[in-house]
Amino acid sequence: MKRIILGLLFDGVDFYLSRNFRLQRLGNMVWLQEHFGIFDLASHVDEVAVFHVARKMETKAFALELRELARNLFIPISVGGGVRSIEEADALFRSGADRIMFSNTLWNDPNLVREVGTKYGKQSVIGVLNYSRAEGQDPVIRHRHREGSPPIPLKELPTESLASLAGELVLQSIDRDGTGQGFPVESLSHFEELGETPWIAAGGFGSTAHVSQALGDSRIEAVLTSNLLAFVGSGLESARQAALGSGVNLASWHRFSMVDRNDS
């Protein structure tokens, strides 16, 4: 069963849009519900992924906000960005997280990633590979190990280690992030050595056609979009129906909104 995942960029107070990893502030959770109907929007996806985008995670405060978000959602929630200890991971799981996403920590502290996977199961860990690709060249993985850290050539990735650490991998195209130009499906051929670990495609989704195209690729298990402006209103619902209509194996359910919740 394939999935559509809604990504939310959050600093503990406000939510953001991103284009090529440059952030633009939107507003807090109340603002997001008033202007985007975020909880209704999330009723058309299979999961929500919350990326903490502040420089440092204040775990207690963030966990409280996550608990409030989880209270209004009835689908799995993945959380990533700034988890530095098993105690911080524990706090996020207690607050409603179903999975933890790791990016830089894959290189900086793989033992922590392994500890989370051992305690909660490897399926609770998602690895995130933020990659860019110059024309005619292989992709490189962008990461933060220390200031000025060079990107990692794809051929130098510790593929066996990644497969042992993560239940799934997000392949996040930096070049297409927030552009609405579509995910670069053609770039997937460069990641064949990671094929044993299921892939989540992220970056570039801006239309229903983009979602159907990516989910129609046998190598992709899920798509992740943080492009709220492209899918506001009925956009995600239309994308889901279009993918189902093209034969993609997605779960199908009736429209579930905040009105339904308030009446229950």
C-alpha positions in Angstrom: 0.0 0.0 0.0 1.5 3.3 -1.1 1.2 6.5 0.9 0.9 10.3 0.7 2.7 12.2 3.5 2.1 15.8 4.4 5.3 17.6 5.6 5.1 20.4 8.1 8.1 22.6 8.8 7.9 23.8 12.4 10.2 25.6 14.9 8.1 24.9 18.0 6.0 28.1 17.5 5.5 28.8 13.8 5.2 26.8 10.6 7.2 27.6 7.4 7.4 27.1 3.7 10.6 26.1 2.1 12.2 26.7 -1.3 15.6 25.1 -2.0 15.9 24.9 1.8 15.3 28.6 2.4 12.5 29.2 4.9 9.5 31.6 4.8 7.4 31.9 7.9 3.7 31.2 7.7 2.2 31.4 11.2 1.4 29.4 14.3 -0.9 26.4 14.6 -4.1 28.5 15.1 -3.2 30.6 12.1 -2.5 27.5 10.1 -5.9 26.0 10.9 -7.7 29.2 10.2 -6.0 29.9 6.8 -5.2 26.4 5.6 -7.6 24.2 7.5 -4.5 22.1 8.3 -6.4 19.4 10.2 -8.9 19.0 7.4 -6.0 19.0 4.9 -4.4 16.2 6.8 -7.5 14.0 6.5 -6.5 13.3 2.8 -3.0 11.9 3.6 -1.7 8.8 5.2 0.9 10.3 7.5 2.2 13.7 8.7 5.9 14.4 8.9 6.9 17.3 11.2 10.4 18.7 10.6 11.8 20.8 13.4 13.6 23.7 11.7 14.9 25.8 14.6 18.7 25.7 15.1 18.2 24.0 18.5 15.3 21.8 19.6 13.9 22.7 23.0 12.5 19.3 23.5 10.0 19.9 26.3 8.4 22.8 24.6 8.4 21.1 21.2 6.9 17.9 22.8 4.0 19.9 24.2 3.3 21.4 20.7 3.6 17.9 19.2 1.1 16.6 21.7 -1.4 19.3 20.7 -0.9 18.5 17.0 -1.3 14.8 17.6 -4.5 15.4 19.6 -6.1 16.7 16.3 -4.7 14.1 14.0 -5.7 10.4 13.6 -2.8 9.3 11.4 0.8 8.4 12.1 3.2 11.3 12.8 6.9 11.2 12.1 9.2 13.8 13.7 12.7 14.9 12.8 15.2 17.6 13.3 17.6 18.0 16.3 17.1 14.8 18.2 20.3 14.4 20.1 19.7 11.7 22.7 17.5 8.7 23.4 15.8 10.7 26.2 14.7 13.3 23.6 13.5 10.5 21.3 11.6 9.0 24.3 9.9 12.4 25.0 8.8 12.7 21.4 7.4 9.2 21.2 5.5 9.8 24.5 4.0 13.0 22.9 2.6 11.3 19.9 5.4 10.6 17.5 5.2 7.2 15.7 8.6 7.5 14.0 11.8 9.6 14.3 13.5 11.0 11.2 17.3 11.4 11.2 19.4 13.3 8.6 22.7 14.7 9.9 22.7 12.2 12.8 23.1 9.4 10.3 26.7 10.5 9.9 27.3 12.4 13.2 25.9 9.8 15.6 24.8 6.6 14.0 24.9 4.9 17.4 22.0 7.1 18.5 20.0 6.1 15.4 20.8 2.4 16.1 19.7 2.8 19.8 16.3 4.3 18.8 15.8 1.4 16.3 16.8 -1.2 18.8 14.4 0.2 21.4 11.4 1.0 19.2 12.1 -1.2 16.1 13.8 -0.3 12.9 10.5 0.6 11.3 10.4 3.6 13.8 13.4 5.1 12.1 13.4 7.1 8.9 16.7 8.2 7.3 16.6 11.5 5.3 19.0 12.0 2.4 19.0 15.6 1.2 20.6 15.5 -2.2 21.4 17.9 -5.0 22.5 17.1 -8.6 24.3 19.3 -11.0 23.5 18.6 -14.7 25.4 15.6 -16.0 26.8 14.7 -12.6 25.9 12.2 -9.9 23.9 13.4 -6.9 25.7 14.5 -3.7 24.3 14.3 -0.2 24.2 17.7 1.7 24.7 17.4 5.4 25.9 19.3 8.5 28.8 17.7 10.3 30.7 20.9 11.0 30.8 24.3 9.4 31.8 24.0 5.8 31.4 20.3 5.6 31.7 19.1 2.0 28.8 17.1 0.5 29.1 13.3 0.4 29.4 11.8 -3.1 26.7 9.3 -3.6 29.2 6.5 -4.3 30.7 7.1 -0.9 27.5 6.5 1.0 27.7 3.6 3.6 24.9 1.8 2.0 25.0 -1.3 4.3 25.0 0.9 7.4 22.0 2.9 6.1 20.1 -0.2 5.4 20.7 -1.5 8.9 19.7 1.8 10.6 16.5 2.9 8.8 13.3 1.3 7.9 12.7 3.8 5.1 14.7 6.5 3.4 13.5 9.9 2.3 15.2 11.0 -0.9 14.8 14.8 -0.7 15.7 16.8 -3.8 17.1 20.1 -2.7 17.1 21.4 -6.3 13.3 20.9 -6.6 12.3 21.7 -3.0 9.4 24.2 -3.0 9.6 24.8 -6.8 6.4 22.9 -7.7 8.2 21.6 -10.8 7.8 17.9 -9.9 10.0 15.4 -8.3 13.0 14.4 -10.5 12.1 10.7 -11.0 14.9 10.3 -13.4 17.4 10.8 -10.6 16.3 7.6 -8.8 18.5 5.5 -11.1 21.5 6.8 -9.1 20.2 5.3 -5.8 19.9 1.7 -6.9 22.3 0.4 -4.3 19.8 1.7 -1.7 17.0 -0.2 -3.3 16.5 -2.7 -0.4 15.3 0.1 1.8 11.9 1.6 0.8 12.0 5.1 -0.7 10.0 8.2 0.1 10.3 10.8 -2.6 10.3 14.4 -1.5 10.8 17.8 -3.2 9.1 19.4 -6.2 5.5 18.2 -5.8 3.2 21.0 -7.1 0.3 19.3 -8.8 -1.9 16.2 -8.8 0.0 14.9 -11.9 3.3 15.0 -10.0 1.9 12.9 -7.2 0.5 10.3 -9.6 3.6 10.1 -11.6 5.9 9.5 -8.6 3.5 7.0 -6.9 3.2 5.2 -10.2 6.9 4.4 -10.1 7.5 0.9 -8.6 10.6 2.2 -6.8 8.7 4.7 -4.7 6.7 3.7 -1.7 5.4 7.1 -0.7 5.6 10.8 -1.6 6.2 13.6 0.9 5.1 17.2 0.1 5.5 20.3 2.3 4.1 22.5 -0.5 1.0 23.8 1.3 0.4 26.5 -1.2 0.1 24.0 -4.0 -2.3 21.7 -2.3 -4.4 24.1 -0.2 -8.2 23.6 -0.3 -9.1 20.4 -2.1 -5.6 20.0 -3.6 -4.6 17.0 -1.6 -8.0 15.4 -1.9 -7.7 15.8 -5.7 -4.2 14.4 -5.8 -5.3 11.4 -3.9 -8.3 10.7 -6.1 -6.2 11.2 -9.2 -3.6 8.7 -8.0 -6.3 6.2 -7.1 -7.9 6.7 -10.6 -4.5 6.0 -12.3 -4.3 2.6 -10.5 -2.0 3.5 -7.6 -2.6 1.2 -4.6 -3.6 3.8 -1.9 -6.0 3.5 1.0 -9.4 5.0 0.2 -11.8 6.6 2.7 -14.6 9.1 3.0 -13.9 12.8 3.7 -13.2 13.3 7.4 -13.2 16.9 8.6 -13.1 18.9 11.8 -16.9 19.0 11.6 -17.0 15.2 12.0 -14.7 15.5 15.0 -16.8 18.1 16.7 -20.0 16.1 16.2 -18.5 12.9 17.6 
